[in-house]
Amino acid sequence: MSSFIPEMAQDERLTGVIDTISDGYRTLNRKPWLVAIPVLLDLYLWLGPRLTASPLFQRLSIFPASPVGLPPEQARALQQLQEAVAKSASGFNLFTLLSPGLLGVPSMVGPGTLSASFANGMPWIFSVSSNLVFLWLFGLLVFAGLLLGCFYLGLIAQAVRDGGLDVGRLLRRVWLYWARLLFFLALAMTTLFVLGMPLLLLLGLASLVSPHLASLLLGIAWVATLWVAFYLYFFVDALVVSEVGVFRAIWSSVMVIHHHFPSSFGFIILSILIGLGLPLAWQLLLGSPWGVPIAIVGNAYVGTGLIAASMIFYRDRYVRIQATAARLKNLSMGK
C-alpha cells in the first residue's frame, strides 16, 4: 500500500484542511436540522428531570476511609478524597449518559451544570437507592446513548455521502452501526486489559528498581496510547460513511492517516482546538438563563460542523486511495 503515496502526493484536487472544515459547515448550513438531536438532548438535560444515585454514594461516608495502621496524614487525605468522590458522584445526573462524548456528540450539559431554576424552580430529582437498579439503569442509559449517537452520526453521514436523507434506510442501518460500535468497544477494553495487566506488573517491578524508570515506561505507554488513538481518529467516520465492519473501519482509518499524514495531523489538531476553544466562549453565556439556549445551539452547530468536516475529510481521501489502488491494479494487469 505504500506505493500509493507518491501518486497521491502529486494530486492537487484534494481540498485542504481549512477548505474541508468550510465544506463541513456548508453541508450543515444546507441541512441545519442536523443539529436537532444534540440541541433537543441538551434542552432535556437542562430542563428535564434528573436521575441520581446520591443515596448510594452517600453511604461511602459510612465506611472506613482507610485501613488500620495508615499514617494520620495519609488517612486524612484518603478521607478527603473519599468525601470529594461521594459528593461529586451524588450530583451526577445519570441522564447525561444519553449524550455520549465518546462519539463526539456535542453537549453543553454535564453533571451539576445548567440549573433550570428560571423556568420551573428546582428540577424534579429521582433517586436510585438500589445497587442492582443503579447498575441496570447505568448500562441501559449507556447503550441507549450510544444508539442515539449512532443515529445522529448516521444522519450526518447520509448528508455527506448521499446529499440527502433516507430515514427508513437509516433506521435499518443504525442497529448495525450500534452493534459494530459495541463490538469495537468490547475489543478495545479486552485489549487494554490484556496489555494493561502485564504493563502494571512491569511498572511495579520497575518502580522497585528505579522510580525514574517507572516514570519513563509510563510515559512510553501514554505516547503509544495516544499514537493508537491518533490512527483510529477516523474509525467512526469509516463505520458510518463507508458502512464497513470493525476491522475494515480500523484499516480504513489507519490508511487515510498513513497516506495523508501531514494533512490528517493538521486537521485533527485544528478540530481539537476548535472543539475545545469555542465551548470556553459559550461558558460566558451560561451566567444568564436566556444565554443558555444560545450556548446550546451554538455548541451544537460548531460540533456538528466539525463532525461533518471530519467525514468529508475521510471520504475524499479514502475514495482517492481506492481510486489509486484500482489504477495500479489495472496497470499491473496491463490494461
C-alpha positions, 0 to 999 in steps of 0.5 A: 500500500505504500506505493500509493503515496507518491501518486497521491502526493502529486494530486492537487484536487484534494481540498485542504484542511481549512477548505474541508472544515468550510465544506463541513459547515456548508453541508450543515448550513444546507441541512441545519436540522442536523443539529436537532438531536444534540440541541433537543438532548441538551434542552432535556438535560437542562430542563428535564428531570434528573436521575441520581444515585446520591443515596448510594454514594452517600453511604461511602461516608459510612465506611472506613476511609482507610485501613488500620495502621495508615499514617494520620496524614495519609488517612486524612487525605484518603478521607478527603478524597473519599468525601470529594468522590461521594459528593461529586458522584451524588450530583451526577445526573445519570441522564447525561449518559444519553449524550455520549462524548465518546462519539463526539456528540456535542453537549453543553450539559454535564453533571451539576451544570445548567440549573433550570431554576428560571423556568420551573424552580428546582428540577424534579430529582429521582433517586436510585437507592438500589445497587442492582437498579443503579447498575441496570439503569447505568448500562441501559442509559449507556447503550441507549446513548450510544444508539442515539449517537449512532443515529445522529452520526448516521444522519450526518453521514447520509448528508455527506455521502448521499446529499440527502436523507433516507430515514427508513434506510437509516433506521435499518442501518443504525442497529448495525452501526450500534452493534459494530460500535459495541463490538469495537468497544468490547475489543478495545477494553479486552485489549487494554486489559490484556496489555494493561495487566502485564504493563502494571506488573512491569511498572511495579517491578520497575518502580522497585528498581528505579522510580525514574524508570517507572516514570519513563515506561509510563510515559512510553505507554501514554505516547503509544496510547495516544499514537493508537488513538491518533490512527483510529481518529477516523474509525467512526467516520469509516463505520458510518460513511463507508458502512464497513465492519470493525476491522475494515473501519480500523484499516480504513482509518489507519490508511487515510492517516498513513497516506495523508499524514501531514494533512490528517495531523493538521486537521485533527489538531485544528478540530481539537482546538476548535472543539475545545476553544469555542465551548470556553466562549459559550461558558460566558453565556451560561451566567444568564438563563436566556444565554443558555439556549444560545450556548446550546445551539451554538455548541451544537452547530460548531460540533456538528460542523466539525463532525461533518468536516471530519467525514468529508475529510475521510471520504475524499481521501479514502475514495482517492486511495481506492481510486489509486489502488484500482489504477495500479491494479489495472496497470499491473494487469496491463490494461 
